[in-house]
Amino acid sequence: MNSEILGVIITFLLTVLLAIPLGKYIANVFSGERTLMDFMHPIERFIFRVCGIDPTKGMNWKEFLKAMLTINLVWFVYGFFMLVFQDKLPLNPDGNPGQTPDLAFNTIISFVVNCNLQHYSGETGLTYLTQTFVICFLQFVSAATGIACLVALFNAFKEKTTGNLGNFWSIFLKSITRILLPLSLIVAVILAFNGTPTSYKGKDTIVTLQGDTQHVSRGPAAGIIAIKQLGTNGGGYFGANSSVPFENPNYFTNIVEAWSITIISIALIFAMGYYINRQKLAWLIFGVMTCFYLLFVINNVYFETQGNPEITRLGIAQATGAMEGKEVRIGAAATAYWSVATTSTSNGSVNGMHDSLMPLSGGVVLLDMMINALYGGVGVGLLNYFIFIIIAVFISGLMVGRTPEFLGHKVEAKEIKIAALVTLLSAFLIKAGTAFAAYMVVHHANANWAVQPSAWLNNPGYHGFSEMLYEYTSANANNGSGFEGLGDNNIWWNVTTGIVLLLARFLPIIGPLAIAGSLAGKKYIPETAGTLRTDSVTFGIMTIAVIVIVTALSYFPPLALGPIAEYFSMHH
């Protein structure tokens, strides 16, 4: 067990040590400095010429968002029809069927918004064509969209006063060619050499040790898994995600994949410091996020390595921890660490079943997604955290009797209203969705859907409530993981979570960019002795308090009904 915990510590330290130089590199990419990947410039120039795009043209926040939303709509339409008609298209050696319209609606929204919530099993729900040209493609472009929107935020505060947030197309393409592609190539090669499939052949037929004949799925998995982790996408090539040996063959690949989940999100924090020349602010943000992150990791590692109290009562020793839903080759500690890494970002991949986590571990991963700003999804994590900063600046300004300011720009009623709306939206989507789902289970149990409400829940009582709460929380956080006891492939879950996915992706991007655009256009106010310093430890503590208070006020009741009640029921 000590060696397992050492593995967790090494994984985290390795991530932070490599995130700092990667952050410097990312800042150089978007500042126009010379980098190792400059040989991609002719390819980028060719793409811009073919598309008729002037990459040097500046955009204000409205033009930036218009470009981003338009291309996302194109991807949605393209992907929807590809999924519905995939059985009629080539590269389908296993004869997998097309998706139903409601499932295709959910799937395409999920991957366009970088969530990758999956109401299908990868082996049978997609073909090699859609895995490659819809799923893999969207995992690159949705991650690049998040990075582009974050760099627009950086640009708002790089100059004293500006209306130019950069060019969406230029930042978007460089995010792919200079960051996502090279890193994905490295991780894909590591996975392929450790046994992850990289083939376009159909299912293999094997005979097991006990003489049974079995058909084993394979396909072009290694490259798709690399970008699934690095882009905080998380969608499993196989149904059981990275708990499957084909996706995650051994402990070494587990470290590589766990590193991949958080590396770019953390690096972007340091990139901000280098890019706008405020490294102290970047370290403060990293410190606040890491404070929560390590507390959550310690909690989950402790509870998962202690074992299940119900099994202990039976007199059964659990020397390796609570191993239900976990892989022996990975262990309880590494699974606990992954559960926090994947929910602190909007990754959502799993190397063990979250439905089998101990109650307070399950509560922590729910809380992680409810905060939705601890490292967060590639790009959008810092955008979400920016909302907490604006609220903290406003409250701090009121406490000291000064007009709230952030980086030399006055924060006024307009910005606070947008921040409040974004914060309230998340709580509304999660709690309203869960309440309506609970109502359907109780009052319309036999509705004539593919999975009837009476069959939705694998577990009754508190844990069943947590399964529904988790699904909407995951959709709202653009996470994609699930308490997979839930029967979710029916019109209710496909449509309602699809709507939540759409609103929870784009409004928390539109809101921060609208705030940033508004602040950037205001007259710059030089710092004085009375200026509230947003890179001080005091302000960091204030931000922690805001995160705790806002999250507690919004989410304590549903958490009390689910994981907290389940914990006390097991320790009565």
Buried (B, 14 or more C-beta within 10 A) or exposed (E): EEEBBEBBEEBBEBBBEBBBEBBBBBBBBBEEEEBEBEEBEEEBEEBBEEEEBEBEEEBBBBBBBEBBEEBBEEBBEBBBEBBBEBEEBEBBEBEBEBBBEBBBBBBBBBBBBBBBBBBBBBBEBBBBBBBBBBBBBBBBBBBBBBBBBBBBBBBBBBEBEBBBBBBBBBBBBBBBBBBBBEBBEEBBBBBBEBEBBBEBEBBEEEEEEEEEEEEEBBBBBBBBBBBBBBBBBBBBBBBBBBBBBBBBBEBEBBBBBBBBBBBBBBBBBBBBBBBBEBBEBBBBBBBBBBBBBEEBBBBBBBBBBBBBBEBEEEEEEBEBBBBBBBBEBBBBBBBBBBBBBBBBBBBBBBBBBBBBBBBBBBBBBBBBBBBBBBBBBBBBBBBBBBBBBBBBBBBBBEEEEEEBBBBBBBBBEEBBEBBBEBBEBBBEBBBEBBBEBBEBBEEBEEBEBBBBBBBBBBBEEBBBBBBBBBBBBBBBBBBBBBBBBBBBBBBBBBBBBBBBBBBBBBBBBBBBBBBBBBBBBBEEBEEEEEEBEBBEEEBBEBBBEBBEEBBEEBBEEBBEBBBBBBBEEBEE
